[in-house]
Amino acid sequence: MVAKVPRTVAALVALAFLASALAAPALAGATTAPKAREEKDKIVLENDQITVWFQGKKPMIKILPANKTEAAFDVKLGELVEFEDLDKNGAPSANEVRATLNLHQAKAWQITTTEEDGVVVLTMTLEAPLKYKGAVPETPLDDLVNKDRVGNVTLVFRLGSTTVTLPAGNTTLTLLPTETKFDLYVNKWTWADGAKNLLALTFDAGEKGNATLAETGPRAALGTANTTRGYFTWLETAEAVKDGANITVPVTGHALDEPGRYALVYGVGGFTSLLHDPTIGASPTGEPVTETTVPENLSTVPAAGTLLAVAAVGAAAVLVARRK
């Protein structure tokens, strides 16, 4: 014979079970989904561990780790620069610049935000005339803007609330909740001379800081010796389409002549389109990091599928499709 349980006791047991079930996620350390919002003067991506501001709604980035304003740091993506490497040092100098695309044109960026599998995604696309410089200083082409010769670039920033694995070229990348990974798509570039020139992406470490490039490995600590709070890492290769074929392009980091300014240089010119994967991150606690403590978060596990040779028309779309 089975004894009957009084209704009041059964109700209490049920309530206790429900309460424990509701409390379980909190006890397990559940995280809040990342969010994106647009304010009057900026776009904000945030999770429980970092807040990422896009000031002026352009790639002037401020990161606040662990909600500590004193640990905030800036990274500014400056220009895409076509240059002729006359001194063979692999980096652009002022006299070597042949064309530029300014990434600080706030009103020209087309912006969307979406959510994919628990990761918030900010997509920024810019198409604008290139600013050309002649190979000889006195040429009439110096600093000429030709509206028929444009550059088109897309930046895709991602922020999650937990550690996730994302495809990146022919490998995969582990994205920490204290990092924002971004894809750089050069969808179009009207080369001044693609046969001998290279392209570089410049970035600044912010007005209050500097960047220290690691002696080995594709990474840089951001800030000064006393205020280093973040890091900038990148894949050492990019994907590109040139002459209708898919190629691998070497990527190197360089300190430029102007203090606080650095560049990622793509070692093959004349391509139709290019895709690369840098990451900007912060210390989880807001404590300083150095070039030797930047996370080695690059996996060598090949991503599924391989690139097939394609015609130049539609090449950028093929590169985009590999990430979906």
C-alpha positions as CSV (number, residue, x, y, z in Angstrom):
1,M,0.0,0.0,0.0
2,V,1.4,3.4,-1.0
3,A,1.0,6.2,1.4
4,K,-0.6,9.4,0.1
5,V,1.4,12.5,0.2
6,P,-0.5,15.5,1.6
7,R,-1.2,18.1,-1.1
8,T,0.5,20.9,0.9
9,V,3.7,18.8,1.1
10,A,3.6,17.9,-2.6
11,A,3.1,21.6,-3.4
12,L,6.1,22.5,-1.3
13,V,8.3,19.9,-2.9
14,A,7.2,21.1,-6.4
15,L,8.0,24.7,-5.5
16,A,11.4,23.7,-4.1
17,F,12.2,21.7,-7.3
18,L,11.2,24.6,-9.4
19,A,13.3,27.1,-7.4
20,S,16.4,24.9,-7.7
21,A,15.9,24.5,-11.4
22,L,15.6,28.3,-11.8
23,A,18.7,28.8,-9.7
24,A,20.8,26.2,-11.4
25,P,21.9,28.4,-14.3
26,A,23.1,31.2,-11.9
27,L,24.9,28.6,-9.8
28,A,26.5,27.3,-12.9
29,G,27.8,30.7,-13.8
30,A,25.5,31.4,-16.7
31,T,26.4,34.3,-18.9
32,T,24.3,37.0,-20.5
33,A,24.0,36.9,-24.3
34,P,26.1,39.6,-26.0
35,K,24.2,42.7,-27.2
36,A,24.6,45.4,-29.8
37,R,23.0,48.8,-29.6
38,E,23.3,52.1,-31.5
39,E,23.6,55.4,-29.7
40,K,23.7,58.9,-31.1
41,D,27.5,59.1,-31.4
42,K,28.6,55.4,-31.3
43,I,27.8,51.7,-31.7
44,V,28.3,49.5,-28.7
45,L,28.9,45.7,-28.5
46,E,29.0,44.3,-25.0
47,N,28.9,41.2,-22.9
48,D,29.5,40.4,-19.2
49,Q,33.3,40.9,-19.5
50,I,34.0,43.7,-22.0
51,T,32.3,46.6,-23.7
52,V,33.4,47.7,-27.2
53,W,32.6,51.2,-28.5
54,F,32.8,52.2,-32.1
55,Q,33.1,55.9,-31.6
56,G,31.7,58.1,-34.3
57,K,30.2,55.0,-35.8
58,K,33.5,54.2,-37.5
59,P,36.4,51.9,-36.6
60,M,37.7,54.1,-33.8
61,I,37.5,51.4,-31.1
62,K,37.5,51.8,-27.4
63,I,37.5,48.6,-25.2
64,L,36.5,48.7,-21.6
65,P,37.6,45.4,-20.0
66,A,35.8,44.0,-16.9
67,N,33.7,47.2,-16.7
68,K,36.8,49.1,-15.4
69,T,37.0,52.5,-17.0
70,E,40.5,53.0,-15.8
71,A,41.6,49.9,-17.8
72,A,40.0,51.2,-21.1
73,F,42.2,51.5,-24.2
74,D,41.8,52.6,-27.8
75,V,42.6,51.1,-31.2
76,K,42.0,53.1,-34.3
77,L,42.0,51.5,-37.8
78,G,43.5,54.3,-39.9
79,E,43.9,53.7,-43.6
80,L,44.3,51.1,-46.3
81,V,47.6,52.2,-48.0
82,E,48.9,51.1,-51.3
83,F,52.7,51.6,-51.4
84,E,55.8,50.8,-53.4
85,D,58.4,49.2,-51.1
86,L,61.4,51.2,-52.4
87,D,63.6,50.5,-49.4
88,K,62.6,46.8,-49.2
89,N,61.9,46.9,-45.5
90,G,58.4,45.6,-46.0
91,A,56.6,48.6,-44.5
92,P,55.1,51.8,-46.0
93,S,57.0,55.1,-45.6
94,A,55.6,58.5,-46.5
95,N,57.5,58.7,-49.8
96,E,56.4,55.2,-50.9
97,V,52.6,55.8,-50.6
98,R,50.8,55.6,-53.9
99,A,47.1,55.5,-52.9
100,T,45.0,55.5,-49.7
101,L,41.5,54.9,-48.4
102,N,40.7,56.8,-45.2
103,L,38.7,54.5,-42.8
104,H,37.6,57.5,-40.7
105,Q,34.9,58.6,-43.1
106,A,32.0,58.1,-40.6
107,K,29.1,59.2,-42.8
108,A,30.2,56.8,-45.6
109,W,30.0,53.6,-43.6
110,Q,27.0,51.3,-44.1
111,I,26.3,49.5,-40.9
112,T,24.2,46.5,-39.8
113,T,24.0,44.3,-36.7
114,T,22.9,40.7,-36.5
115,E,23.1,37.7,-34.2
116,E,24.5,34.3,-35.2
117,D,24.6,31.3,-32.9
118,G,25.0,33.4,-29.7
119,V,27.6,35.8,-31.3
120,V,26.7,39.4,-32.0
121,V,27.9,40.6,-35.4
122,L,28.6,44.2,-36.5
123,T,29.1,44.6,-40.3
124,M,30.6,47.9,-41.6
125,T,31.0,48.5,-45.4
126,L,32.7,51.5,-47.0
127,E,33.0,52.4,-50.6
128,A,34.8,55.6,-51.5
129,P,37.2,57.1,-54.0
130,L,40.9,56.4,-53.5
131,K,43.3,59.2,-52.9
132,Y,46.3,58.8,-55.2
133,K,49.8,60.1,-54.9
134,G,52.1,60.2,-57.9
135,A,55.5,58.4,-58.0
136,V,57.1,61.8,-58.6
137,P,56.3,64.6,-56.0
138,E,55.6,67.3,-58.6
139,T,53.2,65.2,-60.7
140,P,49.7,66.7,-61.2
141,L,48.3,63.4,-59.9
142,D,49.7,64.0,-56.5
143,D,46.8,63.7,-53.9
144,L,44.3,63.4,-56.7
145,V,40.9,61.9,-55.9
146,N,39.4,60.1,-58.9
147,K,35.7,59.2,-58.2
148,D,35.9,56.4,-60.9
149,R,38.7,54.7,-59.0
150,V,37.3,53.4,-55.7
151,G,38.1,51.1,-52.9
152,N,35.5,48.9,-51.2
153,V,36.1,47.4,-47.8
154,T,34.0,45.5,-45.3
155,L,34.8,45.0,-41.6
156,V,32.9,42.3,-39.7
157,F,33.3,42.4,-35.9
158,R,32.2,39.5,-33.7
159,L,31.7,39.3,-29.9
160,G,30.4,36.4,-27.9
161,S,29.8,35.7,-24.3
162,T,31.5,32.4,-24.1
163,T,34.5,30.9,-25.8
164,V,33.6,29.9,-29.4
165,T,35.4,28.5,-32.4
166,L,35.1,30.3,-35.7
167,P,36.3,29.5,-39.2
168,A,39.3,31.7,-40.3
169,G,40.8,31.1,-43.7
170,N,42.1,27.5,-43.9
171,T,42.1,27.2,-40.1
172,T,39.9,27.9,-37.1
173,L,40.2,30.6,-34.5
174,T,39.2,30.4,-30.8
175,L,37.3,33.6,-29.8
176,L,37.4,34.4,-26.1
177,P,34.6,36.4,-24.5
178,T,37.2,39.2,-23.8
179,E,38.0,39.6,-27.6
180,T,36.4,41.0,-30.7
181,K,37.5,39.3,-33.8
182,F,37.1,41.1,-37.1
183,D,37.2,40.0,-40.7
184,L,38.8,42.5,-43.2
185,Y,37.4,42.1,-46.6
186,V,39.0,44.2,-49.4
187,N,36.2,43.7,-51.9
188,K,37.6,46.1,-54.5
189,W,40.8,48.1,-54.9
190,T,41.7,50.1,-58.1
191,W,45.5,49.6,-58.1
192,A,47.9,52.4,-59.0
193,D,50.3,49.6,-59.9
194,G,49.4,46.2,-58.8
195,A,52.5,44.6,-60.4
196,K,54.9,46.2,-57.9
197,N,52.9,47.7,-55.1
198,L,51.6,46.2,-51.8
199,L,48.7,47.0,-49.5
200,A,48.8,47.7,-45.8
201,L,46.2,48.3,-43.0
202,T,47.4,50.9,-40.5
203,F,46.3,51.1,-36.9
204,D,47.0,53.4,-34.0
205,A,47.3,52.3,-30.4
206,G,45.4,55.3,-29.1
207,E,46.3,58.8,-27.9
208,K,47.4,57.6,-24.5
209,G,49.2,54.5,-25.5
210,N,51.6,52.7,-27.7
211,A,51.9,49.2,-29.1
212,T,54.8,46.8,-28.5
213,L,55.2,44.2,-31.3
214,A,56.3,40.8,-30.1
215,E,59.7,39.7,-31.2
216,T,58.1,36.4,-32.4
217,G,54.6,35.7,-33.4
218,P,51.8,37.8,-34.9
219,R,50.8,39.8,-31.9
220,A,51.2,43.2,-30.3
221,A,50.6,44.4,-26.7
222,L,48.6,47.7,-26.6
223,G,49.5,50.5,-24.3
224,T,52.6,51.7,-22.4
225,A,54.7,49.9,-19.9
226,N,52.4,51.1,-17.1
227,T,49.0,50.9,-18.8
228,T,49.1,48.0,-21.2
229,R,45.6,46.5,-21.1
230,G,45.0,44.9,-24.4
231,Y,46.4,43.1,-27.4
232,F,46.1,42.9,-31.2
233,T,46.7,39.6,-32.9
234,W,46.4,38.4,-36.5
235,L,46.7,35.4,-38.8
236,E,50.0,35.3,-40.6
237,T,48.3,34.6,-43.9
238,A,45.3,36.1,-45.7
239,E,43.2,34.7,-48.6
240,A,43.1,36.5,-51.9
241,V,41.9,36.2,-55.5
242,K,44.4,37.2,-58.1
243,D,44.2,36.6,-61.9
244,G,41.2,34.4,-61.3
245,A,42.9,32.1,-58.8
246,N,42.9,31.8,-55.1
247,I,46.2,32.5,-53.4
248,T,47.7,32.7,-49.9
249,V,49.2,36.1,-48.9
250,P,51.8,36.4,-46.1
251,V,50.9,39.1,-43.5
252,T,53.5,40.8,-41.3
253,G,53.3,43.5,-38.6
254,H,55.5,46.6,-38.7
255,A,56.1,49.8,-36.6
256,L,55.8,52.9,-38.8
257,D,57.8,56.1,-38.8
258,E,55.0,58.0,-36.9
259,P,55.0,57.1,-33.2
260,G,52.1,54.9,-32.1
261,R,51.2,53.9,-35.6
262,Y,51.6,50.3,-36.9
263,A,50.7,48.4,-40.1
264,L,49.7,44.9,-41.2
265,V,51.3,44.5,-44.6
266,Y,49.9,42.1,-47.2
267,G,52.9,40.7,-49.1
268,V,51.3,40.2,-52.5
269,G,49.8,43.1,-54.6
270,G,47.5,43.2,-57.6
271,F,44.8,41.0,-56.1
272,T,41.1,41.4,-56.9
273,S,39.9,40.8,-53.4
274,L,41.4,39.9,-50.0
275,L,40.2,38.4,-46.7
276,H,42.1,38.6,-43.4
277,D,41.4,37.9,-39.7
278,P,42.8,40.1,-36.9
279,T,41.6,40.0,-33.3
280,I,41.6,42.7,-30.6
281,G,41.4,41.5,-26.9
282,A,41.6,42.6,-23.3
283,S,42.8,41.0,-20.1
284,P,39.8,39.3,-18.4
285,T,40.5,41.1,-15.1
286,G,41.6,44.4,-16.6
287,E,45.2,43.8,-15.4
288,P,48.1,44.6,-17.7
289,V,49.2,42.2,-20.4
290,T,52.5,42.1,-22.3
291,E,53.6,40.9,-25.7
292,T,54.7,37.6,-24.0
293,T,51.3,37.0,-22.3
294,V,49.0,37.6,-25.3
295,P,46.9,34.4,-25.7
296,E,48.1,32.0,-28.3
297,N,44.5,31.4,-29.5
298,L,45.1,30.2,-33.0
299,S,44.2,26.6,-33.8
300,T,45.8,24.7,-36.6
301,V,42.8,22.5,-37.3
302,P,41.9,23.0,-41.0
303,A,38.5,24.4,-41.6
304,A,36.1,22.2,-43.6
305,G,36.3,22.6,-47.4
306,T,38.9,24.1,-49.7
307,L,38.9,27.0,-52.0
308,L,38.4,26.4,-55.7
309,A,39.8,28.7,-58.4
310,V,37.3,31.3,-59.5
311,A,37.0,34.0,-62.0
312,A,37.8,37.6,-60.9
313,V,34.1,38.5,-61.3
314,G,32.3,37.5,-58.1
315,A,35.6,36.7,-56.3
316,A,34.7,38.8,-53.2
317,A,31.4,37.0,-52.8
318,V,33.2,33.6,-52.9
319,L,35.5,34.8,-50.0
320,V,32.5,35.9,-48.0
321,A,30.7,32.6,-48.6
322,R,33.5,30.7,-47.0
323,R,32.7,32.3,-43.7
324,K,29.0,31.3,-43.6
